[in-house]
Amino acid sequence: MLRCKRDRGLLVLLVLIGVLNVLDFAATEHLVVYEGHSEWNPLMRRLVGTPYFAVYKLLAIPLGLVFIWLVRQRIVPKFMGAIVFTCGVYALVLVYTWVVFYYP
C-alpha cells in the first residue's frame, strides 16, 4: 500500500488536512453559530449553521481526500506542491483562530 516515501508523505498530509478540517468545523460552529462571530469565507458563509455545512465539511471534504489518495499515482505528482501548500495554509489559519479566539 505505501510503496514509496512519497505515498507515506501524501498519506500524512491527507490525514493532517482531514484532522485540520474537523478542527475547523468545530471552531467555526462554535464561533459563528454559538458565539455570534461572522464567517469570513464568502463561499462558506451561507452554509454555516445549516446541515449542509456539516455534510460538506464532514462528508464531502473527506471523500475528496480519499479520491486524492486513490488517484495518487496519476495526478498527485503534479500537485504535491499544492497539497503541501494547502496543508500549511490550513494549519496557519487554525493557529490564527486558536491564538485570536481561544488563547487566554
C-alpha positions as CSV (number, residue, x, y, z in Angstrom):
1,M,0.0,0.0,0.0
2,L,2.7,2.5,1.0
3,R,5.2,1.6,-1.7
4,C,7.3,4.7,-1.6
5,K,8.3,7.7,0.6
6,R,6.0,10.0,-1.5
7,D,3.0,7.8,-0.7
8,R,3.8,8.0,3.1
9,G,4.2,11.7,2.9
10,L,1.0,12.1,1.0
11,L,-0.9,10.0,3.5
12,V,0.4,12.1,6.4
13,L,-0.6,15.3,4.6
14,L,-4.1,14.0,3.7
15,V,-4.7,12.8,7.3
16,L,-3.4,16.1,8.6
17,I,-5.8,18.0,6.3
18,G,-8.6,15.8,7.5
19,V,-7.9,16.5,11.1
20,L,-7.5,20.2,10.4
21,N,-10.8,20.1,8.6
22,V,-12.6,18.6,11.6
23,L,-11.0,21.2,13.9
24,D,-12.0,24.0,11.6
25,F,-15.6,22.6,11.5
26,A,-15.7,22.6,15.3
27,A,-14.2,26.0,15.7
28,T,-16.5,27.5,13.0
29,E,-19.6,26.0,14.5
30,H,-18.6,27.3,18.0
31,L,-17.5,30.8,16.9
32,V,-20.1,31.6,14.2
33,V,-23.2,29.7,15.3
34,Y,-22.9,29.9,19.1
35,E,-20.7,33.0,19.7
36,G,-22.1,35.2,17.0
37,H,-18.9,35.9,15.1
38,S,-19.1,36.2,11.3
39,E,-17.7,33.8,8.7
40,W,-15.0,35.5,6.6
41,N,-15.1,33.0,3.8
42,P,-17.8,34.2,1.4
43,L,-18.1,30.8,-0.2
44,M,-19.0,29.1,3.2
45,R,-20.9,32.0,4.8
46,R,-24.3,30.8,3.5
47,L,-23.7,27.2,4.6
48,V,-22.5,27.8,8.2
49,G,-25.3,27.0,10.7
50,T,-27.1,24.7,8.2
51,P,-27.0,20.9,7.9
52,Y,-25.3,21.4,4.6
53,F,-22.2,22.8,6.4
54,A,-21.7,19.5,8.3
55,V,-22.3,17.5,5.1
56,Y,-19.8,19.5,3.2
57,K,-17.1,19.6,5.9
58,L,-17.6,16.1,7.4
59,L,-18.5,14.1,4.3
60,A,-17.5,15.9,1.0
61,I,-14.1,17.0,2.1
62,P,-13.1,13.6,3.5
63,L,-14.4,11.9,0.3
64,G,-12.3,14.4,-1.7
65,L,-9.2,13.4,0.3
66,V,-9.9,9.7,-0.3
67,F,-10.3,10.5,-4.0
68,I,-6.9,12.2,-4.0
69,W,-5.4,9.1,-2.3
70,L,-7.0,6.8,-4.9
71,V,-5.6,8.8,-7.9
72,R,-2.2,9.4,-6.3
73,Q,-0.2,7.6,-9.0
74,R,-1.6,9.6,-11.9
75,I,-2.2,13.2,-10.8
76,V,-0.7,13.7,-7.3
77,P,2.9,14.0,-8.5
78,K,1.9,17.2,-10.4
79,F,0.0,18.7,-7.5
80,M,2.1,17.6,-4.5
81,G,3.3,21.2,-4.0
82,A,-0.3,22.4,-3.9
83,I,-1.2,19.8,-1.4
84,V,1.7,20.8,0.9
85,F,0.7,24.5,0.4
86,T,-2.9,23.8,1.3
87,C,-2.0,21.9,4.4
88,G,0.4,24.7,5.5
89,V,-2.2,27.4,4.9
90,Y,-4.9,25.4,6.7
91,A,-2.6,24.9,9.7
92,L,-1.8,28.6,9.8
93,V,-5.5,29.6,9.7
94,L,-6.2,27.3,12.6
95,V,-3.2,28.6,14.6
96,Y,-4.5,32.1,14.0
97,T,-8.0,31.1,15.1
98,W,-6.7,29.5,18.2
99,V,-4.5,32.4,19.1
100,V,-7.1,35.1,18.4
101,F,-10.2,33.4,19.8
102,Y,-9.2,30.7,22.3
103,Y,-5.8,31.6,23.8
104,P,-6.3,33.3,27.1
